[in-house]
Amino acid sequence: MKCPHCKSKTTIRTSEELSPLTRKQYRQCTNINCSHTFVVLQSVSVTIVPSAIPDPTVHIPLSSRNHAA
Ligand SMILES: [Zn+2]
């Protein structure tokens, strides 16, 4: 993910797991003239191909894309 201000690359300084589907990332801009530091929430959104060994407590919506197309 690029820096929203200067569009430079950013690096993940640290991250923590909020749930099996969500992580919180602390990102820092690599442009020393900017140095913007911000939080990103990264989450699983849809399933393309279901797991062969699904966890019954995990609920992820199936992609609505038509694979036959
Ligand atoms: Zn920046």
PDB file of the backbone (N, CA, C, O) and the ligand in Angstrom, with CONECT records:
HET     ZN  A 101       1
ATOM      1  N   MET A   1       0.838  -1.198   0.000  1.00  0.00           N
ATOM      2  CA  MET A   1       0.000   0.000   0.000  1.00  0.00           C
ATOM      3  C   MET A   1       0.874   1.250   0.000  1.00  0.00           C
ATOM      4  O   MET A   1       1.827   1.353   0.773  1.00  0.00           O
ATOM      5  N   LYS A   2       0.534   2.210  -0.888  1.00  0.00           N
ATOM      6  CA  LYS A   2       1.303   3.448  -0.991  1.00  0.00           C
ATOM      7  C   LYS A   2       0.860   4.444   0.083  1.00  0.00           C
ATOM      8  O   LYS A   2      -0.224   4.330   0.655  1.00  0.00           O
ATOM      9  N   CYS A   3       1.727   5.417   0.337  1.00  0.00           N
ATOM     10  CA  CYS A   3       1.395   6.500   1.259  1.00  0.00           C
ATOM     11  C   CYS A   3       0.263   7.325   0.649  1.00  0.00           C
ATOM     12  O   CYS A   3       0.368   7.744  -0.504  1.00  0.00           O
ATOM     13  N   PRO A   4      -0.809   7.565   1.391  1.00  0.00           N
ATOM     14  CA  PRO A   4      -1.925   8.335   0.834  1.00  0.00           C
ATOM     15  C   PRO A   4      -1.562   9.794   0.542  1.00  0.00           C
ATOM     16  O   PRO A   4      -2.239  10.452  -0.248  1.00  0.00           O
ATOM     17  N   HIS A   5      -0.501  10.302   1.170  1.00  0.00           N
ATOM     18  CA  HIS A   5      -0.125  11.703   0.967  1.00  0.00           C
ATOM     19  C   HIS A   5       0.844  11.896  -0.194  1.00  0.00           C
ATOM     20  O   HIS A   5       0.570  12.670  -1.111  1.00  0.00           O
ATOM     21  N   CYS A   6       1.983  11.188  -0.157  1.00  0.00           N
ATOM     22  CA  CYS A   6       3.015  11.432  -1.175  1.00  0.00           C
ATOM     23  C   CYS A   6       3.124  10.303  -2.191  1.00  0.00           C
ATOM     24  O   CYS A   6       3.911  10.400  -3.133  1.00  0.00           O
ATOM     25  N   LYS A   7       2.352   9.237  -2.020  1.00  0.00           N
ATOM     26  CA  LYS A   7       2.300   8.096  -2.953  1.00  0.00           C
ATOM     27  C   LYS A   7       3.578   7.254  -2.991  1.00  0.00           C
ATOM     28  O   LYS A   7       3.755   6.442  -3.900  1.00  0.00           O
ATOM     29  N   SER A   8       4.464   7.438  -2.018  1.00  0.00           N
ATOM     30  CA  SER A   8       5.672   6.618  -1.940  1.00  0.00           C
ATOM     31  C   SER A   8       5.337   5.265  -1.334  1.00  0.00           C
ATOM     32  O   SER A   8       4.253   5.063  -0.787  1.00  0.00           O
ATOM     33  N   LYS A   9       6.304   4.326  -1.444  1.00  0.00           N
ATOM     34  CA  LYS A   9       6.117   3.012  -0.828  1.00  0.00           C
ATOM     35  C   LYS A   9       6.077   3.152   0.689  1.00  0.00           C
ATOM     36  O   LYS A   9       6.663   4.074   1.255  1.00  0.00           O
ATOM     37  N   THR A  10       5.373   2.217   1.343  1.00  0.00           N
ATOM     38  CA  THR A  10       5.349   2.194   2.801  1.00  0.00           C
ATOM     39  C   THR A  10       5.791   0.817   3.277  1.00  0.00           C
ATOM     40  O   THR A  10       5.707  -0.160   2.533  1.00  0.00           O
ATOM     41  N   THR A  11       6.256   0.744   4.506  1.00  0.00           N
ATOM     42  CA  THR A  11       6.633  -0.535   5.091  1.00  0.00           C
ATOM     43  C   THR A  11       5.809  -0.773   6.353  1.00  0.00           C
ATOM     44  O   THR A  11       5.398   0.167   7.034  1.00  0.00           O
ATOM     45  N   ILE A  12       5.574  -2.070   6.652  1.00  0.00           N
ATOM     46  CA  ILE A  12       4.847  -2.444   7.861  1.00  0.00           C
ATOM     47  C   ILE A  12       5.842  -2.445   9.017  1.00  0.00           C
ATOM     48  O   ILE A  12       6.794  -3.225   9.018  1.00  0.00           O
ATOM     49  N   ARG A  13       5.624  -1.579   9.992  1.00  0.00           N
ATOM     50  CA  ARG A  13       6.523  -1.504  11.157  1.00  0.00           C
ATOM     51  C   ARG A  13       6.193  -2.617  12.141  1.00  0.00           C
ATOM     52  O   ARG A  13       7.085  -3.257  12.699  1.00  0.00           O
ATOM     53  N   THR A  14       4.893  -2.838  12.345  1.00  0.00           N
ATOM     54  CA  THR A  14       4.443  -3.924  13.218  1.00  0.00           C
ATOM     55  C   THR A  14       2.985  -4.198  12.877  1.00  0.00           C
ATOM     56  O   THR A  14       2.327  -3.375  12.241  1.00  0.00           O
ATOM     57  N   SER A  15       2.479  -5.355  13.301  1.00  0.00           N
ATOM     58  CA  SER A  15       1.074  -5.651  13.071  1.00  0.00           C
ATOM     59  C   SER A  15       0.552  -6.537  14.191  1.00  0.00           C
ATOM     60  O   SER A  15       1.321  -7.216  14.871  1.00  0.00           O
ATOM     61  N   GLU A  16      -0.756  -6.522  14.372  1.00  0.00           N
ATOM     62  CA  GLU A  16      -1.362  -7.379  15.397  1.00  0.00           C
ATOM     63  C   GLU A  16      -2.631  -8.005  14.840  1.00  0.00           C
ATOM     64  O   GLU A  16      -3.320  -7.409  14.011  1.00  0.00           O
ATOM     65  N   GLU A  17      -2.936  -9.223  15.311  1.00  0.00           N
ATOM     66  CA  GLU A  17      -4.130  -9.917  14.861  1.00  0.00           C
ATOM     67  C   GLU A  17      -5.314  -9.476  15.707  1.00  0.00           C
ATOM     68  O   GLU A  17      -5.291  -9.603  16.931  1.00  0.00           O
ATOM     69  N   LEU A  18      -6.361  -8.951  15.044  1.00  0.00           N
ATOM     70  CA  LEU A  18      -7.568  -8.536  15.763  1.00  0.00           C
ATOM     71  C   LEU A  18      -8.567  -9.687  15.817  1.00  0.00           C
ATOM     72  O   LEU A  18      -9.308  -9.835  16.789  1.00  0.00           O
ATOM     73  N   SER A  19      -8.578 -10.504  14.756  1.00  0.00           N
ATOM     74  CA  SER A  19      -9.437 -11.686  14.677  1.00  0.00           C
ATOM     75  C   SER A  19      -8.839 -12.564  13.587  1.00  0.00           C
ATOM     76  O   SER A  19      -7.920 -12.130  12.892  1.00  0.00           O
ATOM     77  N   PRO A  20      -9.343 -13.809  13.415  1.00  0.00           N
ATOM     78  CA  PRO A  20      -8.795 -14.651  12.340  1.00  0.00           C
ATOM     79  C   PRO A  20      -8.955 -14.033  10.945  1.00  0.00           C
ATOM     80  O   PRO A  20      -8.268 -14.432  10.005  1.00  0.00           O
ATOM     81  N   LEU A  21      -9.858 -13.065  10.817  1.00  0.00           N
ATOM     82  CA  LEU A  21     -10.104 -12.441   9.515  1.00  0.00           C
ATOM     83  C   LEU A  21      -9.546 -11.031   9.392  1.00  0.00           C
ATOM     84  O   LEU A  21      -9.592 -10.436   8.315  1.00  0.00           O
ATOM     85  N   THR A  22      -9.024 -10.496  10.476  1.00  0.00           N
ATOM     86  CA  THR A  22      -8.591  -9.092  10.449  1.00  0.00           C
ATOM     87  C   THR A  22      -7.246  -8.869  11.143  1.00  0.00           C
ATOM     88  O   THR A  22      -7.020  -9.366  12.246  1.00  0.00           O
ATOM     89  N   ARG A  23      -6.359  -8.120  10.488  1.00  0.00           N
ATOM     90  CA  ARG A  23      -5.092  -7.700  11.082  1.00  0.00           C
ATOM     91  C   ARG A  23      -5.000  -6.181  11.055  1.00  0.00           C
ATOM     92  O   ARG A  23      -5.520  -5.525  10.153  1.00  0.00           O
ATOM     93  N   LYS A  24      -4.337  -5.646  12.051  1.00  0.00           N
ATOM     94  CA  LYS A  24      -4.086  -4.210  12.134  1.00  0.00           C
ATOM     95  C   LYS A  24      -2.599  -4.008  11.825  1.00  0.00           C
ATOM     96  O   LYS A  24      -1.740  -4.578  12.498  1.00  0.00           O
ATOM     97  N   GLN A  25      -2.301  -3.206  10.818  1.00  0.00           N
ATOM     98  CA  GLN A  25      -0.914  -2.947  10.429  1.00  0.00           C
ATOM     99  C   GLN A  25      -0.545  -1.498  10.724  1.00  0.00           C
ATOM    100  O   GLN A  25      -1.321  -0.577  10.468  1.00  0.00           O
ATOM    101  N   TYR A  26       0.651  -1.319  11.265  1.00  0.00           N
ATOM    102  CA  TYR A  26       1.180   0.025  11.485  1.00  0.00           C
ATOM    103  C   TYR A  26       2.190   0.269  10.379  1.00  0.00           C
ATOM    104  O   TYR A  26       3.262  -0.337  10.364  1.00  0.00           O
ATOM    105  N   ARG A  27       1.853   1.151   9.459  1.00  0.00           N
ATOM    106  CA  ARG A  27       2.703   1.401   8.290  1.00  0.00           C
ATOM    107  C   ARG A  27       3.362   2.769   8.356  1.00  0.00           C
ATOM    108  O   ARG A  27       2.818   3.735   8.891  1.00  0.00           O
ATOM    109  N   GLN A  28       4.582   2.803   7.775  1.00  0.00           N
ATOM    110  CA  GLN A  28       5.329   4.056   7.749  1.00  0.00           C
ATOM    111  C   GLN A  28       5.811   4.326   6.332  1.00  0.00           C
ATOM    112  O   GLN A  28       6.314   3.433   5.651  1.00  0.00           O
ATOM    113  N   CYS A  29       5.650   5.563   5.902  1.00  0.00           N
ATOM    114  CA  CYS A  29       6.097   5.993   4.581  1.00  0.00           C
ATOM    115  C   CYS A  29       7.632   5.963   4.528  1.00  0.00           C
ATOM    116  O   CYS A  29       8.302   6.357   5.482  1.00  0.00           O
ATOM    117  N   THR A  30       8.182   5.484   3.387  1.00  0.00           N
ATOM    118  CA  THR A  30       9.644   5.392   3.240  1.00  0.00           C
ATOM    119  C   THR A  30      10.265   6.701   2.767  1.00  0.00           C
ATOM    120  O   THR A  30      11.489   6.838   2.767  1.00  0.00           O
ATOM    121  N   ASN A  31       9.446   7.656   2.368  1.00  0.00           N
ATOM    122  CA  ASN A  31       9.947   8.964   1.936  1.00  0.00           C
ATOM    123  C   ASN A  31      10.309   9.775   3.188  1.00  0.00           C
ATOM    124  O   ASN A  31       9.424  10.169   3.947  1.00  0.00           O
ATOM    125  N   ILE A  32      11.611  10.025   3.406  1.00  0.00           N
ATOM    126  CA  ILE A  32      12.048  10.706   4.643  1.00  0.00           C
ATOM    127  C   ILE A  32      11.514  12.126   4.767  1.00  0.00           C
ATOM    128  O   ILE A  32      11.452  12.676   5.867  1.00  0.00           O
ATOM    129  N   ASN A  33      11.124  12.726   3.631  1.00  0.00           N
ATOM    130  CA  ASN A  33      10.547  14.077   3.696  1.00  0.00           C
ATOM    131  C   ASN A  33       9.078  14.059   4.118  1.00  0.00           C
ATOM    132  O   ASN A  33       8.497  15.098   4.432  1.00  0.00           O
ATOM    133  N   CYS A  34       8.492  12.866   4.120  1.00  0.00           N
ATOM    134  CA  CYS A  34       7.083  12.717   4.483  1.00  0.00           C
ATOM    135  C   CYS A  34       6.960  12.041   5.849  1.00  0.00           C
ATOM    136  O   CYS A  34       6.482  12.639   6.813  1.00  0.00           O
ATOM    137  N   SER A  35       7.411  10.758   5.912  1.00  0.00           N
ATOM    138  CA  SER A  35       7.408   9.982   7.169  1.00  0.00           C
ATOM    139  C   SER A  35       6.034   9.761   7.793  1.00  0.00           C
ATOM    140  O   SER A  35       5.924   9.480   8.987  1.00  0.00           O
ATOM    141  N   HIS A  36       5.001   9.889   6.988  1.00  0.00           N
ATOM    142  CA  HIS A  36       3.654   9.625   7.479  1.00  0.00           C
ATOM    143  C   HIS A  36       3.571   8.211   8.057  1.00  0.00           C
ATOM    144  O   HIS A  36       4.011   7.252   7.423  1.00  0.00           O
ATOM    145  N   THR A  37       3.008   8.084   9.256  1.00  0.00           N
ATOM    146  CA  THR A  37       2.827   6.789   9.910  1.00  0.00           C
ATOM    147  C   THR A  37       1.337   6.631  10.167  1.00  0.00           C
ATOM    148  O   THR A  37       0.690   7.528  10.707  1.00  0.00           O
ATOM    149  N   PHE A  38       0.796   5.475   9.772  1.00  0.00           N
ATOM    150  CA  PHE A  38      -0.662   5.305   9.845  1.00  0.00           C
ATOM    151  C   PHE A  38      -1.052   3.852  10.079  1.00  0.00           C
ATOM    152  O   PHE A  38      -0.221   2.951   9.967  1.00  0.00           O
ATOM    153  N   VAL A  39      -2.318   3.634  10.404  1.00  0.00           N
ATOM    154  CA  VAL A  39      -2.842   2.300  10.690  1.00  0.00           C
ATOM    155  C   VAL A  39      -3.689   1.828   9.510  1.00  0.00           C
ATOM    156  O   VAL A  39      -4.491   2.583   8.961  1.00  0.00           O
ATOM    157  N   VAL A  40      -3.494   0.561   9.132  1.00  0.00           N
ATOM    158  CA  VAL A  40      -4.276  -0.067   8.058  1.00  0.00           C
ATOM    159  C   VAL A  40      -4.975  -1.288   8.649  1.00  0.00           C
ATOM    160  O   VAL A  40      -4.368  -2.068   9.384  1.00  0.00           O
ATOM    161  N   LEU A  41      -6.259  -1.444   8.320  1.00  0.00           N
ATOM    162  CA  LEU A  41      -6.971  -2.652   8.714  1.00  0.00           C
ATOM    163  C   LEU A  41      -7.038  -3.563   7.493  1.00  0.00           C
ATOM    164  O   LEU A  41      -7.599  -3.195   6.461  1.00  0.00           O
ATOM    165  N   GLN A  42      -6.463  -4.751   7.621  1.00  0.00           N
ATOM    166  CA  GLN A  42      -6.420  -5.717   6.529  1.00  0.00           C
ATOM    167  C   GLN A  42      -7.388  -6.843   6.876  1.00  0.00           C
ATOM    168  O   GLN A  42      -7.281  -7.454   7.940  1.00  0.00           O
ATOM    169  N   SER A  43      -8.339  -7.118   5.972  1.00  0.00           N
ATOM    170  CA  SER A  43      -9.305  -8.158   6.299  1.00  0.00           C
ATOM    171  C   SER A  43      -9.622  -9.056   5.101  1.00  0.00           C
ATOM    172  O   SER A  43      -9.548  -8.629   3.949  1.00  0.00           O
ATOM    173  N   VAL A  44      -9.972 -10.291   5.398  1.00  0.00           N
ATOM    174  CA  VAL A  44     -10.411 -11.239   4.385  1.00  0.00           C
ATOM    175  C   VAL A  44     -11.808 -10.802   3.957  1.00  0.00           C
ATOM    176  O   VAL A  44     -12.652 -10.548   4.816  1.00  0.00           O
ATOM    177  N   SER A  45     -12.080 -10.707   2.645  1.00  0.00           N
ATOM    178  CA  SER A  45     -13.395 -10.223   2.216  1.00  0.00           C
ATOM    179  C   SER A  45     -14.282 -11.309   1.619  1.00  0.00           C
ATOM    180  O   SER A  45     -15.421 -11.473   2.055  1.00  0.00           O
ATOM    181  N   VAL A  46     -13.792 -12.051   0.637  1.00  0.00           N
ATOM    182  CA  VAL A  46     -14.618 -13.100   0.032  1.00  0.00           C
ATOM    183  C   VAL A  46     -13.791 -14.350  -0.236  1.00  0.00           C
ATOM    184  O   VAL A  46     -12.566 -14.293  -0.349  1.00  0.00           O
ATOM    185  N   THR A  47     -14.495 -15.495  -0.336  1.00  0.00           N
ATOM    186  CA  THR A  47     -13.877 -16.764  -0.693  1.00  0.00           C
ATOM    187  C   THR A  47     -14.021 -16.964  -2.203  1.00  0.00           C
ATOM    188  O   THR A  47     -15.104 -16.774  -2.756  1.00  0.00           O
ATOM    189  N   ILE A  48     -12.932 -17.346  -2.865  1.00  0.00           N
ATOM    190  CA  ILE A  48     -12.985 -17.673  -4.293  1.00  0.00           C
ATOM    191  C   ILE A  48     -13.197 -19.179  -4.444  1.00  0.00           C
ATOM    192  O   ILE A  48     -14.085 -19.624  -5.171  1.00  0.00           O
ATOM    193  N   VAL A  49     -12.355 -19.963  -3.735  1.00  0.00           N
ATOM    194  CA  VAL A  49     -12.487 -21.423  -3.697  1.00  0.00           C
ATOM    195  C   VAL A  49     -12.529 -21.824  -2.229  1.00  0.00           C
ATOM    196  O   VAL A  49     -11.599 -21.508  -1.487  1.00  0.00           O
ATOM    197  N   PRO A  50     -13.588 -22.518  -1.784  1.00  0.00           N
ATOM    198  CA  PRO A  50     -13.700 -22.879  -0.370  1.00  0.00           C
ATOM    199  C   PRO A  50     -12.567 -23.791   0.110  1.00  0.00           C
ATOM    200  O   PRO A  50     -12.006 -24.562  -0.669  1.00  0.00           O
ATOM    201  N   SER A  51     -12.238 -23.692   1.415  1.00  0.00           N
ATOM    202  CA  SER A  51     -11.222 -24.550   2.023  1.00  0.00           C
ATOM    203  C   SER A  51     -11.681 -26.000   2.024  1.00  0.00           C
ATOM    204  O   SER A  51     -12.872 -26.282   2.157  1.00  0.00           O
ATOM    205  N   ALA A  52     -10.738 -26.913   1.875  1.00  0.00           N
ATOM    206  CA  ALA A  52     -11.033 -28.350   1.967  1.00  0.00           C
ATOM    207  C   ALA A  52     -11.133 -28.783   3.430  1.00  0.00           C
ATOM    208  O   ALA A  52     -11.681 -29.844   3.731  1.00  0.00           O
ATOM    209  N   ILE A  53     -10.599 -27.952   4.344  1.00  0.00           N
ATOM    210  CA  ILE A  53     -10.643 -28.254   5.787  1.00  0.00           C
ATOM    211  C   ILE A  53     -11.182 -27.032   6.530  1.00  0.00           C
ATOM    212  O   ILE A  53     -10.471 -26.442   7.344  1.00  0.00           O
ATOM    213  N   PRO A  54     -12.454 -26.641   6.254  1.00  0.00           N
ATOM    214  CA  PRO A  54     -12.982 -25.396   6.820  1.00  0.00           C
ATOM    215  C   PRO A  54     -13.127 -25.413   8.338  1.00  0.00           C
ATOM    216  O   PRO A  54     -13.487 -26.432   8.928  1.00  0.00           O
ATOM    217  N   ASP A  55     -12.841 -24.264   8.967  1.00  0.00           N
ATOM    218  CA  ASP A  55     -13.084 -24.043  10.385  1.00  0.00           C
ATOM    219  C   ASP A  55     -14.553 -23.636  10.519  1.00  0.00           C
ATOM    220  O   ASP A  55     -14.952 -22.616   9.957  1.00  0.00           O
ATOM    221  N   PRO A  56     -15.370 -24.408  11.250  1.00  0.00           N
ATOM    222  CA  PRO A  56     -16.806 -24.102  11.343  1.00  0.00           C
ATOM    223  C   PRO A  56     -17.113 -22.756  11.997  1.00  0.00           C
ATOM    224  O   PRO A  56     -18.229 -22.250  11.874  1.00  0.00           O
ATOM    225  N   THR A  57     -16.140 -22.175  12.688  1.00  0.00           N
ATOM    226  CA  THR A  57     -16.377 -20.875  13.336  1.00  0.00           C
ATOM    227  C   THR A  57     -16.082 -19.705  12.395  1.00  0.00           C
ATOM    228  O   THR A  57     -16.374 -18.555  12.721  1.00  0.00           O
ATOM    229  N   VAL A  58     -15.507 -20.000  11.235  1.00  0.00           N
ATOM    230  CA  VAL A  58     -15.135 -18.944  10.283  1.00  0.00           C
ATOM    231  C   VAL A  58     -16.201 -18.807   9.199  1.00  0.00           C
ATOM    232  O   VAL A  58     -16.555 -19.776   8.528  1.00  0.00           O
ATOM    233  N   HIS A  59     -16.699 -17.594   9.046  1.00  0.00           N
ATOM    234  CA  HIS A  59     -17.740 -17.334   8.050  1.00  0.00           C
ATOM    235  C   HIS A  59     -17.293 -16.235   7.086  1.00  0.00           C
ATOM    236  O   HIS A  59     -17.240 -15.058   7.444  1.00  0.00           O
ATOM    237  N   ILE A  60     -16.975 -16.641   5.871  1.00  0.00           N
ATOM    238  CA  ILE A  60     -16.518 -15.701   4.836  1.00  0.00           C
ATOM    239  C   ILE A  60     -17.469 -15.834   3.654  1.00  0.00           C
ATOM    240  O   ILE A  60     -17.691 -16.946   3.175  1.00  0.00           O
ATOM    241  N   PRO A  61     -18.041 -14.726   3.167  1.00  0.00           N
ATOM    242  CA  PRO A  61     -18.970 -14.839   2.037  1.00  0.00           C
ATOM    243  C   PRO A  61     -18.292 -15.388   0.781  1.00  0.00           C
ATOM    244  O   PRO A  61     -17.118 -15.122   0.522  1.00  0.00           O
ATOM    245  N   LEU A  62     -19.053 -16.153   0.015  1.00  0.00           N
ATOM    246  CA  LEU A  62     -18.548 -16.691  -1.248  1.00  0.00           C
ATOM    247  C   LEU A  62     -18.572 -15.612  -2.322  1.00  0.00           C
ATOM    248  O   LEU A  62     -19.475 -14.777  -2.355  1.00  0.00           O
ATOM    249  N   SER A  63     -17.590 -15.634  -3.185  1.00  0.00           N
ATOM    250  CA  SER A  63     -17.548 -14.699  -4.303  1.00  0.00           C
ATOM    251  C   SER A  63     -18.783 -14.930  -5.178  1.00  0.00           C
ATOM    252  O   SER A  63     -19.188 -16.066  -5.420  1.00  0.00           O
ATOM    253  N   SER A  64     -19.373 -13.817  -5.648  1.00  0.00           N
ATOM    254  CA  SER A  64     -20.577 -13.930  -6.482  1.00  0.00           C
ATOM    255  C   SER A  64     -20.208 -14.100  -7.955  1.00  0.00           C
ATOM    256  O   SER A  64     -21.085 -14.195  -8.814  1.00  0.00           O
ATOM    257  N   ARG A  65     -18.879 -14.139  -8.249  1.00  0.00           N
ATOM    258  CA  ARG A  65     -18.459 -14.297  -9.639  1.00  0.00           C
ATOM    259  C   ARG A  65     -18.904 -15.642 -10.196  1.00  0.00           C
ATOM    260  O   ARG A  65     -18.898 -16.655  -9.496  1.00  0.00           O
ATOM    261  N   ASN A  66     -19.286 -15.634 -11.458  1.00  0.00           N
ATOM    262  CA  ASN A  66     -19.714 -16.856 -12.134  1.00  0.00           C
ATOM    263  C   ASN A  66     -18.499 -17.513 -12.772  1.00  0.00           C
ATOM    264  O   ASN A  66     -17.970 -17.031 -13.773  1.00  0.00           O
ATOM    265  N   HIS A  67     -18.056 -18.642 -12.164  1.00  0.00           N
ATOM    266  CA  HIS A  67     -16.851 -19.312 -12.663  1.00  0.00           C
ATOM    267  C   HIS A  67     -17.050 -19.966 -14.031  1.00  0.00           C
ATOM    268  O   HIS A  67     -16.080 -20.247 -14.735  1.00  0.00           O
ATOM    269  N   ALA A  68     -18.306 -20.205 -14.402  1.00  0.00           N
ATOM    270  CA  ALA A  68     -18.583 -20.835 -15.687  1.00  0.00           C
ATOM    271  C   ALA A  68     -18.351 -19.851 -16.847  1.00  0.00           C
ATOM    272  O   ALA A  68     -18.177 -20.252 -17.998  1.00  0.00           O
ATOM    273  N   ALA A  69     -18.352 -18.547 -16.507  1.00  0.00           N
ATOM    274  CA  ALA A  69     -18.134 -17.541 -17.550  1.00  0.00           C
ATOM    275  C   ALA A  69     -16.658 -17.565 -17.950  1.00  0.00           C
ATOM    276  O   ALA A  69     -16.241 -16.798 -18.817  1.00  0.00           O
TER     277      ALA A  69
HETATM  278 ZN    ZN A 101       4.418   9.747   2.368  1.00  0.00          ZN2+
END
